[in-house]
Amino acid sequence: MDVRKLEQHLDIKFNQPNLLKQAFTHSSYVNEHKGKSFHDNERLEFLGDAVLELAVSEYLFKQNEEMPEGEMTKLRAAIVCEPSLVGFAKELQFGDYLLLGRGEEQTGGRERPAILADSFEAFLGALYLDQGYEKANNFLEQHIFEKINIGAFSHAMDYKSQLQEFVQQDNKQTVDYQIIEERGPSHDKEFVAQVLINDQPTGEGAGRSKKEAEQRAAKASLDRLKAN
């Protein structure tokens, strides 16, 4: 594993490069190199999981002052779940830097969801130990929190129900949705939805499914209505 290349890729210089290497060392690699001073990433993964949950909780708490505890819990769960962590790891190309045993390598370990998710948490744990919570939080702000802002996890939140409840304060208002655009090839289609309140457009959203697009449109409408 080329630690310097990974540092350049992430634009982060580690004070303890061995921590970074450990974050990408799978137990199968350690098992094949017994007698050498290699350590797998499982303990770092344990620590990184806690850092991630705290950082995401803090971000949601500060950025969504009116969001109830139950909704913050649902949204946090969607952000820290394995599929999301796998997506983060793939975007950062973490699979390219993993140290795997031969058997794990031959059976597609670099694409295995559990291994990729663990590597993301282990890296976060290593970064926390090396440079502290603030640096780890800055990394998440750069790579993760922006996704929350653009509604990447809106599928976990029922914004349509929230909008309906908000609008029902005035019984005369009606809420409707329409798909106004479909983009891309059939195997990778994106839908654009528009929400109308009393036949007036109040928000738009895009998603890989019509339901996701409608949820994002509802969120955009809610944000706009609450801002007024």
C-alpha positions in Angstrom: 0.0 0.0 0.0 1.4 3.4 -1.0 0.6 5.6 2.0 1.9 8.8 0.4 -0.3 8.3 -2.7 -3.3 7.8 -0.4 -2.4 11.0 1.5 -2.1 12.9 -1.7 -5.4 11.4 -2.9 -7.2 12.6 0.3 -5.2 15.8 0.6 -4.4 14.8 4.2 -1.0 14.4 5.8 -0.9 11.9 8.7 1.4 12.5 11.6 1.4 8.7 12.2 1.3 7.1 8.8 1.1 3.6 10.3 -2.4 4.5 11.6 -3.5 5.2 8.0 -2.0 1.9 6.9 -3.7 0.1 9.7 -7.1 1.6 8.7 -6.8 -0.2 5.3 -5.5 -3.5 6.6 -8.0 -6.3 6.6 -7.8 -9.2 9.1 -7.2 -11.6 6.2 -3.9 -9.8 5.4 -2.8 -10.0 9.0 -3.6 -13.7 9.1 -1.3 -14.3 6.1 1.5 -12.3 7.6 1.7 -13.8 11.1 4.9 -13.0 13.0 5.0 -9.5 11.5 3.9 -6.3 13.2 0.7 -5.8 11.2 -2.6 -4.9 12.9 -6.0 -5.1 11.3 -8.5 -2.2 11.2 -11.2 -3.7 13.5 -10.4 -1.6 16.5 -10.1 1.6 14.4 -13.4 0.7 12.9 -15.0 0.5 16.4 -13.7 4.0 17.2 -14.6 5.5 13.8 -18.2 4.2 14.2 -18.5 6.3 17.4 -16.9 9.3 15.8 -19.2 9.2 12.8 -22.3 8.8 14.9 -21.4 11.7 17.1 -20.4 14.0 14.2 -23.6 13.2 12.3 -25.7 13.7 15.4 -24.1 17.0 16.1 -24.6 18.2 12.5 -28.2 17.2 12.4 -28.9 18.8 15.8 -27.4 22.1 14.8 -28.6 22.3 11.2 -32.2 21.3 11.8 -33.4 23.2 14.8 -37.1 22.2 14.3 -36.5 18.5 13.4 -38.0 16.3 16.1 -35.8 13.6 17.8 -37.5 10.7 16.0 -36.8 12.2 12.6 -33.2 13.0 13.4 -32.8 9.4 14.4 -34.2 8.1 11.1 -32.0 10.5 9.1 -28.9 9.6 11.1 -29.6 5.9 10.6 -29.8 6.4 6.8 -26.5 8.2 6.8 -24.5 5.8 8.9 -25.9 2.6 7.5 -23.7 0.1 5.6 -25.0 1.0 2.1 -24.3 4.7 2.7 -20.8 3.9 4.0 -20.1 1.7 1.0 -21.1 4.6 -1.2 -18.8 7.0 0.6 -15.9 4.5 0.4 -16.4 3.9 -3.3 -16.5 7.7 -4.0 -13.2 8.0 -2.2 -11.7 5.0 -4.0 -10.9 3.3 -0.7 -11.1 -0.1 -2.4 -7.9 0.6 -4.3 -5.9 1.0 -1.2 -7.0 -2.1 0.9 -4.5 -4.6 2.1 -6.2 -8.0 1.7 -5.2 -11.6 2.0 -4.9 -13.6 -1.2 -8.2 -15.5 -0.7 -10.1 -12.3 0.0 -8.5 -10.6 -3.0 -9.4 -13.4 -5.3 -13.1 -13.4 -4.2 -13.7 -9.7 -4.8 -12.9 -8.4 -1.4 -12.2 -4.9 -2.8 -15.8 -4.6 -3.7 -17.3 -6.4 -0.7 -19.7 -4.0 1.0 -18.8 -4.9 4.6 -15.1 -4.5 3.9 -15.6 -1.1 2.2 -17.9 0.2 5.0 -15.4 -1.0 7.6 -12.6 0.8 5.9 -14.5 4.1 5.9 -15.1 3.9 9.6 -11.6 2.7 10.3 -10.1 5.6 8.3 -12.3 8.0 10.4 -11.1 6.4 13.6 -7.4 6.7 12.4 -7.9 10.4 11.5 -9.5 11.1 14.9 -6.5 9.5 16.7 -4.0 11.2 14.5 -5.4 14.7 14.4 -8.4 15.0 16.7 -12.2 15.4 16.4 -12.2 18.7 14.6 -10.1 17.4 11.7 -12.3 14.3 11.5 -15.4 16.5 11.5 -13.9 18.7 8.8 -13.4 15.7 6.6 -17.0 14.7 7.0 -18.1 18.3 6.2 -16.2 18.1 3.0 -17.3 14.7 1.9 -20.6 13.7 3.7 -22.5 16.6 5.1 -22.9 18.4 1.8 -24.8 15.3 0.6 -27.3 15.8 3.5 -27.8 19.4 2.3 -28.7 18.4 -1.2 -31.2 15.8 0.0 -29.2 12.6 -0.8 -30.9 10.9 2.2 -34.3 12.4 1.7 -35.6 8.9 1.0 -35.3 8.2 4.7 -37.6 11.1 5.6 -41.2 11.4 4.8 -41.2 15.0 3.7 -44.4 14.5 1.8 -46.3 13.8 5.0 -44.5 16.8 6.7 -45.6 19.1 3.9 -49.1 17.8 4.1 -49.3 18.5 7.8 -47.8 21.9 7.3 -50.3 22.8 4.6 -53.2 21.4 6.6 -52.9 24.3 8.9 -55.0 26.0 6.3 -57.8 23.6 5.2 -58.3 25.4 1.9 -54.8 24.5 0.5 -54.2 21.4 -1.7 -51.0 19.6 -2.5 -50.3 17.9 -5.8 -47.2 16.4 -7.4 -46.3 16.0 -11.1 -43.2 14.6 -12.9 -42.1 17.4 -15.2 -39.0 15.8 -16.7 -37.3 12.5 -17.2 -33.5 12.6 -18.0 -30.9 10.0 -19.0 -31.0 6.5 -20.6 -33.6 3.9 -19.5 -31.0 2.0 -17.3 -29.9 5.2 -15.5 -33.0 7.5 -15.6 -33.5 10.5 -13.4 -36.9 12.0 -12.6 -37.7 15.6 -11.8 -40.8 16.2 -9.7 -42.6 19.4 -9.0 -44.9 20.1 -6.0 -47.9 22.4 -6.4 -49.8 24.0 -3.6 -53.1 25.4 -4.8 -51.8 24.8 -8.4 -48.8 27.0 -7.7 -45.3 25.4 -8.0 -43.5 25.7 -4.7 -40.6 23.3 -5.1 -38.7 20.8 -7.4 -36.6 17.8 -6.7 -34.7 15.1 -8.7 -34.2 11.5 -7.9 -33.6 8.0 -9.3 -37.2 7.1 -8.8 -40.4 9.1 -9.0 -41.0 8.7 -5.2 -37.5 10.0 -4.4 -38.0 13.0 -6.7 -41.3 13.8 -5.0 -39.7 13.5 -1.6 -37.0 16.0 -2.6 -39.5 18.3 -4.1 -41.5 18.2 -0.9 -38.4 19.0 1.1 -37.6 22.0 -1.2 -41.2 23.2 -0.8 -41.0 22.9 3.0 -37.7 24.7 3.2 -39.2 27.5 1.1 -42.4 27.8 3.1 -40.6 27.8 6.5 -38.2 30.5 5.3 -41.1 32.9 4.5 
